Structures are given as C-alpha cells and as structure tokens.
Amino acid sequence: MPSVNERISAKLTRAFIKLAQSCQFTPSSGQAAFSRSVHLPPTEIDLSNEYVQAPVNIAEFLQQEGEVMADDVFELNGKQHRLTQLHTRDEITVTFIYLAL
C-alpha cells in the first residue's frame, strides 16, 4: 500500500497535468524534441530592483517527464521560448524563468 506522501505526490501530479498544456520541448543537450506538459503561471513582478520592476515569465514542468536545464527551448501555441534561469524546484516540479524568442 502506498504511503501518505506517495498518495499526495500522485494527486499533485494529476492536478498539475490537468492544469498544464502540452508543448514541444527541445533539450539544449541535442536530444530529439518531444512533447511534455508545461504550466505557465501568471507573470510575476521582479522586485529585486526598486526602481525598475520588470515582469518575470515562469514555466513549470513535471520532473518525472525528464530533465529541464537552462537553454532548453519549448514551443507553445506557435511561439518559442528559451529557459534562462532556475526559479524553484520541489519534489514534483521544476520552475524556470523563460524569454520569448
């Protein structure tokens, strides 16, 4: 019987998949492109500079679908985006800041 943590993890993974969209993901390592789930939460404001508050776009991916690294590219709705910097990581997801190409 699965532990409580395993059951919670499975439920959170299913919830992520329901919220996510399918994108074409191209790793920077040169591997072939493949389809994976991505969730684009609302844009955050970077408050690190009190004079210029710039918007920050973040993309969230399931870790169980494979590695995610800086310089990977994903295509969603006909637009390409490049991952630039790790934002957060937990047991289920990894979140990167991205720029539109």
MITIMAR-284018 format. One line per 5 residues: number of its first residue (from 0); their letters; for each residue y negated, z, x negated of C-alpha. Coordinates in steps of 0.25 Angstrom, whole numbers, plus 5000, padded with zeros to 4 digits. Each point is the difference from the previous one (the first is absolute). Layout:
NUM> A> Y/Z/X  ...;
***
This chain:
0> MPSVN> 5000/5000/5000  4986/4996/4994  4991/5011/4996  4987/5003/5007  4992/4994/4989;
5> ERISA> 5009/4987/5001  4998/4999/5015  4985/5002/4999  4999/4989/4989  5008/4991/5009;
10> KLTRA> 4991/5002/5011  4987/4998/4992  5006/4987/4994  5003/4995/5014  4986/5003/5005;
15> FIKLA> 4994/4993/4987  5008/4988/5003  4995/5000/5015  4985/5000/4995  5002/4991/4988;
20> QSCQF> 4999/4985/5000  5008/4990/4992  4994/4994/4988  5004/4990/4989  5001/5009/4987;
25> TPSSG> 4999/4994/4986  5003/5010/4989  4992/4998/4987  5013/5001/4992  5003/4986/5003;
30> QAAFS> 5011/5003/5011  5001/4991/5012  4991/5003/5012  5007/5007/5011  4996/5005/5014;
35> RSVHL> 4997/5015/5001  4992/5010/5009  4986/5003/4998  4990/5009/5007  4985/4999/4999;
40> PPTEI> 4994/5013/5004  4985/5000/5003  4990/4997/4988  4996/5013/4993  4986/5002/4994;
45> DLSNE> 5000/5004/4985  4992/5012/4999  5001/5001/4985  4986/4994/4998  4990/5007/5008;
50> YVQAP> 4990/4988/4999  5009/4988/5003  5011/5003/5010  5010/4988/5000  5011/4998/5010;
55> VNIAE> 5014/5001/4994  5011/4992/5006  5014/5006/4999  5014/4995/5003  5012/5008/5002;
60> FLQQE> 5015/4996/4997  5013/5007/5002  5006/5004/4987  5015/4997/5005  4996/4985/5001;
65> GEVMA> 4997/4999/4985  4991/5003/4988  4985/4998/5002  4991/4998/4988  4986/4997/4997;
70> DDVFE> 4997/4984/5000  5011/4998/5010  4995/4990/5011  5002/5001/5015  4997/4989/5010;
75> LNGKQ> 4997/5004/5014  4994/4992/5012  4998/4988/4990  4992/5009/4990  5004/5004/4986;
80> HRLTQ> 4997/5014/4995  5002/5006/4986  5004/5014/4998  4991/5007/4990  5002/5015/4998;
85> LHTRD> 5010/5010/5005  4993/5009/5011  5011/5009/5005  5015/5002/5000  5010/5009/5007;
90> EITVT> 5015/5000/5003  4999/4988/5010  4988/4992/4997  4991/4995/4989  4986/4996/5002;
95> FIYLA> 4991/4991/4992  4986/4995/5000  4999/4985/5001  4990/4989/4999  5000/4987/5008;
100> L> 5002/4987/4992;
***
